Structure formats: structure tokens, C-alpha cells
């Protein structure tokens, strides 16, 4: 099949949606399909040429969360007929509107990935934004989902949570999964790269947080629990870009007393990232909301067990396979995660990590399921 993925951005620092789009497209190519990406990024964005898949930027887009990009709409109108299916990633944005219009005009099916954007957590945390989204739902978003050939969820937990957030809610739900590619093979080069960058961490017992520095990630709870429970031999690595500079500064100041036991690694990529995942005794993700958790799948892929909250939507799979520990997303729960890490029995979970990845979180399986859904012949009610 020839599949077009449409997203507002492919910037690696934009978060999980950009990463998911890339993983699905690359895996589709590996599985024998033709996959391309178009986005609202500016055409000369350097990262577009580094993705390993055909990616076209048609921006600039408007400097709002809607990301209006007329050039993207025109391009889709002219080119939608060349593809077997279009895939819109994310909600509340212009790309979804443009995909619906272009697909229907070309007589081609389209699919939608909400990527956790129907999670009721956002409704509870941002009630004013939820009111605005409700208006958009009534006028645009509900019909985008209704008319899609399928709305693709990455986990059954995401699908379950999505059902009660907005009304009316009517769509064809499919759990396609998500995943990551096999990690690069040269494990020694990766661990060496990490130790060369952070030589003081050699032979240290290390707990790794890898993700955006954002309030929803629960990093403030992680720091508090770590400082309460860590002993002199314990070390925490916090790696990832900061989306809120003030919040990051607050965290650094709050951890000043434990500066020698906390490494702020910043954004890490390539061998450095894989080295961090391999070196760590555990990955911890204490999020209040996490649609999938790509980094969880990456940790499992290299055999590193994980510590996550029950707000990371793949928690049931991790728990069922005994590939990590799961607790609530409050201070008590994060304390329990730290205690689990410090318990000598935690090491017995490591042999379960890689089998969990192989069974559930390989990107090629998700890309194959997406292609199967796109090709499947089932009736979709169309309306104006």
C-alpha cells in the first residue's frame, strides 16, 4: 500500500506524536509498503532530511495551536488521489481538517490517530481549554472521527478512556498498537558513548528518567521521592528537553542538596540515548498522563525493566508480563516505585523485559496492523 502520514510537526523535540509518526512510517517501509510524511514544518527544517523516510514540510503554519497551513491543504487536494490511504495524526489541528476534506474529495479512505488527546486527564487539568475543544468538537472534530475509516488507538486503555470525554462520540474504533524499531546492535559502542559523556556514572546504580521536562511527567514527585529514599550509592539521571524553562529551573533548585546524585543530561539522541537505556538499572516514567510511552518500549527492547504509573496507557501490558512495576501517579505511588527499584528482587524482572517488547511493542507489528485496517473492506457511513 501507499500510505501518507499527515502531522503538524516532525520535530523530534515536539514529543511523542512526532516520534510515533516516524516509527510507523519507517516500519511500514520495512514491511514492504510505501510510506511518506507531510507536515506543517518549514520546508528547510533540517530534521526532515534526517528522518530516514520521505518527509515534506509545507509550512510555515500559523503560530497557534491550530497550526493553520493553507499550503498543506492545497498539497493534499492535489495529491491525495495518489495514495491508498491518508492518516491524520492528532486532534484539534488543521491537518485533521485538511485530511478529511482532501480524502473525501479524492474518494480515498483516511484514518485518525488521537494519540491520547481524548484522555479525560486534559479535561480535568485544563477546564478552560476543554470548553474551547468542546466547541471545536461540535463544529469540526466529531465529524472528522465519525467519517474516518477507523480511529486508531495505541492501547486498549487509550480506547477505553477516550469514550467519555466528548459528546457525541461516534467512530469505528480499532486498537492498532504502537511500537519502536529494534535498537541498534552495537551495545558496547552505545554504553561507551554514555560513559564517555558521563564518566562519573561508571559503576553507579542508576535510575533513568528519559522524556520531556513537563509538569505532566511527574518529575517533581520523582525528585521528592528520590531525595527521601535514595542512599549514597543511588544516582538519578534526568534526560530530555525542557518545554517549560521556569519549571525546569524550579526542579534544579529544589534538588540542589542532592546535586551530586542527580545528573541533568539534557536532550540525548542516538548512541547516547541507547547507552543511557542500557546502562540504567531501571527506567522510571511517573507520568500523570501518557498515551503510550515510546521510551518504555525502548527500555524493554534493550532488556531494562521499567517503573511506571497507571496513567501510562501500556501499564497493563507491562504488569501482565512482569516487565516492571506499576503504581499510582501520586507521591505515595512514586515512593513505592523507588522502593521497588531499591529492592534486590527487582532485578528478577529484567529477563522479562525483552520478551515483553517482542510480544507487544515492535513497530513493524503496529505498521502492519495499520495497513490491514486501511485495506479492509468495511462500510463507513459518510455524511456531509
Buried (B, 14 or more C-beta within 10 A) or exposed (E): BEBBBBBBBBBBBBBBBBBBBBBBBBBBBBBEBBBBBBBBBEEEBEBBEEBEBBBBBBBBBEEEEBBBBEBBBEBBBEBBEEBBBBBBBBBBBBBBBBBBBBBBEBEBBBBBBBBBBBBBBBBEBEEEEBEEBBEBBEEBBBBBBBBBBBBBBBBBBBBEBBEEBBEEBEBBBBBBBBBBBEBEEEBEEBBEBBBEBBEEBEEBBBBBBBBBBBEBBBBBBBBBBBBEBBEEEBBBBBBBBBBEEEBBEEBBEEBEEBEEBBBBBEBBEEBBBBBBBBBBBBBBBBBBBBBBBBBBBBBBBBBBBBBBBBBBBBBBBBBEBBBBBBBBBBBEBBBBBBBBBBEEEBEEBBEBBBBBBEBBBBBBBBBBBBBEBBEEEEEEEEEE
